[in-house]
Amino acid sequence: MVLGGGGSTGNAWLIGVIAGLFEAGLDVTTADLTIGTSAGSTAAVQVSGASPTELLAATLVPVPQTRSNAGGPDRPRVRPVVDHMERMRKIIVSASDAADMRRKVGASALEMGSASDGSWQAQWRTVVASRLPIQQWPERRILITAVDAGSGESVVFDRHSGVDLVDAVAASCSSGLPYRIGDGYYIDGGYRSNAENADLAAGSGRVLVLAPFGGRSLHPKEWGTDLATQVDQLRAGGSRVETIFPTSESGHMFGTNAMDLSLRPPAARAGYVQGKDVARELADFWH
C-alpha cells in the first residue's frame, strides 16, 4: 500500500478511504509493505497503531477555530502554502533534472534553517508525536521517505535504520525547514520523486496507491517522476496496480487548502464514502 503526501487534508482523506474500505470488509492495513510519504507517512504509522474506525472518529472531530491555531507549525495559513508552491515552481524551472531540484530545495531549506533559532524542531517533533498512536516502529514493514537536505540524496527510513519513528515521520513531513536527525538534516519525502514514491513498491505482486493529490506533479514530464510513469514501470515489472484519487467534488480541499485544519472532517468523510464505494471492485484485486 502506497500512501501519498497531501498535507493535513490529505492525511484525513487517507484515513477516510482506509476506514471506508475497512467498514466495507476490506482491510488494507494488512499489507505486507506500506510506503508513506509526508502526510502519508503519518497515516502509515497511524493505521499501524490504531483501528481505521478509531482514527476516522478522531479525524471527524471539528477543530476549534481559535486565534491560537490561526498559524504556527500545526496550522499554517493559506498564504505560506501559496508562497511555498511558488518557491517550488521557481526551483523546478531552474533545475536541470530531479536530482538537481532536490539539491536546490535542500540548499534553500538549509538557508532558511540557518536563519531560524532552531526552536521549531522541538515544537514540530511534539506536534508529530501527538498525532501518532505508537512511538516505536511496528513489526509490520513500513518505509518512510525523506531527502537529505545536504546532498539532495533520497533517503528511506525503516525500523532497521536506527532512526526513531517520530523523527522519521517528522523528517518526511518537513516541507519547509530542514529537520535534524543526528548530524544530518532532512526534508519532505515528497521531494524524493513525487508525492507518492510508488516506485519503492517495485517487486510487489499487487500495489494499491492512495494519492491525495491525484497523481498531479509540478515536475516536467520528461523527468519521469510522476505517478503515471511510476505506475507504468510497476506494471512493466509484473505488478498489478490500482489507484484511488479524490473525486472532482472534493478536489478543492487539496493543493493550496491542504493545510486548512477546518477541512479535515469533510476530507475524511469524502475519503470514507470513496472507500466504501470502491471496496467491492477492489476485493478481488486485494485478495
Secondary structure per residue as TSV (DSSP state, phi and psi in degrees):
chain	resnum	aa	ss	phi	psi
A	1	M	-	360.0	130.0
A	2	V	E	-111.0	122.6
A	3	L	E	-113.5	109.4
A	4	G	-	-80.2	167.3
A	5	G	-	-77.3	165.9
A	6	G	-	170.4	21.1
A	7	G	H	71.0	-165.1
A	8	S	H	-64.9	-42.8
A	9	T	H	-69.5	-32.8
A	10	G	H	-63.5	-42.0
A	11	N	H	-60.6	-44.2
A	12	A	H	-63.3	-41.4
A	13	W	H	-63.5	-42.5
A	14	L	H	-58.6	-47.5
A	15	I	H	-60.0	-41.6
A	16	G	H	-62.7	-45.9
A	17	V	H	-60.7	-48.0
A	18	I	H	-62.7	-39.1
A	19	A	H	-67.4	-38.7
A	20	G	H	-64.6	-43.7
A	21	L	H	-60.0	-44.6
A	22	F	H	-62.3	-44.6
A	23	E	H	-61.2	-32.9
A	24	A	T	-87.4	5.9
A	25	G	T	98.1	9.4
A	26	L	-	-117.4	106.2
A	27	D	-	-96.4	96.4
A	28	V	G	-84.1	-3.7
A	29	T	G	-73.1	-4.5
A	30	T	G	-88.4	9.6
A	31	A	-	-54.8	144.0
A	32	D	S	-66.0	-29.5
A	33	L	E	-142.0	132.1
A	34	T	E	-121.2	128.1
A	35	I	E	-111.0	121.7
A	36	G	E	-119.8	134.8
A	37	T	-	-126.3	125.5
A	38	S	T	54.9	-121.5
A	39	A	H	-58.0	-28.2
A	40	G	H	-70.1	-26.3
A	41	S	H	-69.6	-38.2
A	42	T	H	-61.9	-46.6
A	43	A	H	-63.1	-38.1
A	44	A	H	-60.3	-41.1
A	45	V	H	-74.7	-38.9
A	46	Q	H	-59.3	-45.2
A	47	V	H	-75.9	-8.9
A	48	S	H	-87.3	-16.6
A	49	G	H	-120.7	-2.2
A	50	A	S	-152.3	159.7
A	51	S	-	-76.0	149.9
A	52	P	H	-56.0	-35.3
A	53	T	H	-64.3	-43.5
A	54	E	H	-64.8	-43.1
A	55	L	H	-64.3	-40.8
A	56	L	H	-63.0	-44.6
A	57	A	H	-58.9	-41.7
A	58	A	H	-68.1	-35.4
A	59	T	H	-72.7	-27.4
A	60	L	T	-79.4	-9.0
A	61	V	S	-70.4	121.9
A	62	P	-	-60.3	144.0
A	63	V	-	-88.3	124.0
A	64	P	-	-58.6	135.1
A	65	Q	-	-89.6	86.6
A	66	T	-	-112.9	161.4
A	67	R	G	-64.7	-31.3
A	68	S	G	-68.1	-24.2
A	69	N	G	-104.7	19.5
A	70	A	S	-74.2	-15.1
A	71	G	S	-152.9	-160.4
A	72	G	S	89.5	176.2
A	73	P	T	-65.3	-23.6
A	74	D	T	-92.6	-11.7
A	75	R	S	-148.3	72.5
A	76	P	-	-64.2	146.8
A	77	R	-	-74.1	165.8
A	78	V	H	-63.2	-38.0
A	79	R	H	-56.7	-47.3
A	80	P	H	-59.3	-32.4
A	81	V	H	-65.2	-44.6
A	82	V	H	-63.0	-43.5
A	83	D	H	-61.6	-41.5
A	84	H	H	-62.2	-44.1
A	85	M	H	-65.1	-38.0
A	86	E	H	-66.7	-39.9
A	87	R	H	-61.4	-41.4
A	88	M	H	-65.4	-41.3
A	89	R	H	-59.6	-41.6
A	90	K	H	-65.7	-41.1
A	91	I	H	-65.7	-42.8
A	92	I	H	-62.8	-43.1
A	93	V	H	-61.1	-34.7
A	94	S	H	-84.8	-9.9
A	95	A	-	-87.8	145.7
A	96	S	S	-83.8	-27.4
A	97	D	S	-162.0	-177.0
A	98	A	H	-63.5	-38.8
A	99	A	H	-64.3	-41.2
A	100	D	H	-65.5	-39.6
A	101	M	H	-60.5	-44.6
A	102	R	H	-63.0	-40.6
A	103	R	H	-62.9	-41.2
A	104	K	H	-70.6	-38.3
A	105	V	H	-64.6	-42.6
A	106	G	H	-61.7	-43.2
A	107	A	H	-63.7	-39.6
A	108	S	H	-64.8	-42.0
A	109	A	H	-64.8	-43.1
A	110	L	H	-63.7	-36.4
A	111	E	H	-64.5	-43.9
A	112	M	H	-65.5	-38.1
A	113	G	H	-64.6	-37.8
A	114	S	H	-67.4	-22.4
A	115	A	T	-87.5	-7.7
A	116	S	S	-96.3	166.3
A	117	D	-	-87.1	-1.7
A	118	G	S	85.6	-8.0
A	119	S	H	-69.7	-21.5
A	120	W	H	-62.7	-30.1
A	121	Q	H	-62.1	-47.8
A	122	A	H	-63.5	-38.6
A	123	Q	H	-64.7	-44.5
A	124	W	H	-64.9	-40.8
A	125	R	H	-62.5	-39.2
A	126	T	H	-64.0	-42.0
A	127	V	H	-61.2	-48.9
A	128	V	H	-62.3	-45.2
A	129	A	H	-60.2	-36.2
A	130	S	H	-67.9	-20.1
A	131	R	H	-87.4	-14.3
A	132	L	-	-99.7	129.3
A	133	P	S	-75.5	-14.1
A	134	I	-	-131.5	151.9
A	135	Q	S	-114.0	-3.6
A	136	Q	S	-118.9	150.5
A	137	W	-	-58.6	132.4
A	138	P	-	-76.7	166.9
A	139	E	S	-69.9	-33.7
A	140	R	S	-63.7	152.3
A	141	R	E	-81.1	119.1
A	142	I	E	-128.0	134.3
A	143	L	E	-112.4	130.4
A	144	I	E	-120.0	123.8
A	145	T	E	-91.4	152.3
A	146	A	E	-159.6	179.9
A	147	V	E	-134.6	134.9
A	148	D	E	-70.4	116.9
A	149	A	T	-67.1	-27.1
A	150	G	T	-76.2	-43.7
A	151	S	T	-102.3	-19.5
A	152	G	-	79.7	5.3
A	153	E	-	-76.7	147.4
A	154	S	E	-70.5	144.7
A	155	V	E	-132.3	138.3
A	156	V	E	-128.3	117.9
A	157	F	E	-93.8	142.9
A	158	D	-	-144.0	-174.3
A	159	R	T	-70.5	-7.0
A	160	H	T	-99.9	3.1
A	161	S	S	-80.2	-13.6
A	162	G	S	76.6	18.3
A	163	V	-	-112.9	133.6
A	164	D	-	-57.8	141.4
A	165	L	H	-58.3	-45.7
A	166	V	H	-61.1	-41.1
A	167	D	H	-64.7	-39.5
A	168	A	H	-61.1	-45.6
A	169	V	H	-67.7	-41.6
A	170	A	H	-61.0	-39.6
A	171	A	H	-67.1	-43.3
A	172	S	H	-63.4	-24.3
A	173	C	T	-101.2	7.6
A	174	S	-	-90.1	88.0
A	175	S	S	-86.9	-12.1
A	176	G	S	-112.7	-88.4
A	177	L	S	-73.5	150.3
A	178	P	-	-78.6	143.3
A	179	Y	E	-101.3	129.3
A	180	R	E	-89.7	131.4
A	181	I	E	-131.0	112.8
A	182	G	T	62.9	-125.9
A	183	D	T	-95.2	1.4
A	184	G	E	-106.4	159.3
A	185	Y	E	-122.5	137.9
A	186	Y	E	-131.9	152.8
A	187	I	E	-129.3	172.6
A	188	D	E	-44.2	134.1
A	189	G	G	-64.8	-17.9
A	190	G	G	-65.6	-18.9
A	191	Y	G	-79.2	-11.9
A	192	R	T	-62.4	-49.9
A	193	S	S	-144.8	-59.7
A	194	N	S	-157.5	-176.9
A	195	A	S	-65.9	-13.2
A	196	E	S	-107.9	-37.1
A	197	N	-	55.5	41.5
A	198	A	G	-66.4	-18.4
A	199	D	G	-61.1	-22.7
A	200	L	G	-69.1	-11.5
A	201	A	G	-87.9	5.5
A	202	A	T	-53.0	135.0
A	203	G	T	95.9	-11.4
A	204	S	-	-78.2	143.7
A	205	G	S	-69.3	-39.4
A	206	R	E	-135.2	136.5
A	207	V	E	-130.8	122.4
A	208	L	E	-108.1	121.9
A	209	V	E	-110.5	122.3
A	210	L	E	-106.8	113.4
A	211	A	-	-122.4	98.4
A	212	P	T	-56.7	-34.0
A	213	F	T	-85.8	6.3
A	214	G	T	65.8	24.2
A	215	G	T	80.1	2.0
A	216	R	-	-67.7	150.2
A	217	S	-	-146.2	143.6
A	218	L	S	-84.7	-11.8
A	219	H	S	-74.4	148.1
A	220	P	-	-59.6	143.1
A	221	K	G	-56.7	-35.9
A	222	E	G	-67.6	-14.9
A	223	W	G	-70.0	-23.0
A	224	G	-	70.4	23.6
A	225	T	-	-98.7	-3.9
A	226	D	S	-73.5	159.0
A	227	L	H	-62.1	-40.3
A	228	A	H	-58.2	-42.4
A	229	T	H	-65.8	-41.2
A	230	Q	H	-64.1	-40.1
A	231	V	H	-64.2	-43.1
A	232	D	H	-59.1	-41.4
A	233	Q	H	-67.0	-39.6
A	234	L	H	-62.7	-44.5
A	235	R	H	-66.2	-37.4
A	236	A	H	-63.4	-28.1
A	237	G	T	-86.1	2.3
A	238	G	T	103.4	1.0
A	239	S	-	-83.2	142.3
A	240	R	E	-88.3	132.1
A	241	V	E	-129.3	134.4
A	242	E	E	-127.2	144.6
A	243	T	E	-123.6	149.1
A	244	I	E	-127.0	122.0
A	245	F	-	-115.5	154.0
A	246	P	-	-59.2	148.4
A	247	T	-	-71.9	162.6
A	248	S	G	-62.1	-29.3
A	249	E	G	-68.0	-26.0
A	250	S	G	-105.3	3.5
A	251	G	G	-61.7	-26.1
A	252	H	G	-67.5	-13.4
A	253	M	G	-86.1	-0.2
A	254	F	S	-118.6	-178.7
A	255	G	G	73.9	-124.1
A	256	T	G	-67.3	-17.7
A	257	N	G	-97.1	8.0
A	258	A	T	-65.5	-19.0
A	259	M	T	-106.3	14.9
A	260	D	-	-84.6	105.2
A	261	L	G	-62.7	-27.3
A	262	S	G	-66.6	-18.3
A	263	L	G	-92.5	-1.6
A	264	R	H	-61.7	-49.0
A	265	P	H	-59.1	-48.4
A	266	P	H	-64.5	-33.2
A	267	A	H	-65.3	-41.5
A	268	A	H	-65.3	-41.5
A	269	R	H	-64.0	-41.7
A	270	A	H	-61.9	-43.0
A	271	G	H	-64.3	-39.7
A	272	Y	H	-61.0	-45.9
A	273	V	H	-61.2	-44.0
A	274	Q	H	-61.1	-45.5
A	275	G	H	-58.0	-45.7
A	276	K	H	-64.9	-36.7
A	277	D	H	-67.8	-36.3
A	278	V	H	-98.7	-2.4
A	279	A	H	-58.8	-43.5
A	280	R	H	-64.7	-43.6
A	281	E	H	-72.8	-19.3
A	282	L	H	-90.5	-12.1
A	283	A	H	-59.5	-48.9
A	284	D	H	-63.8	-40.8
A	285	F	H	-60.1	-47.4
A	286	W	H	-69.9	-34.6
A	287	H	-	-95.8	360.0
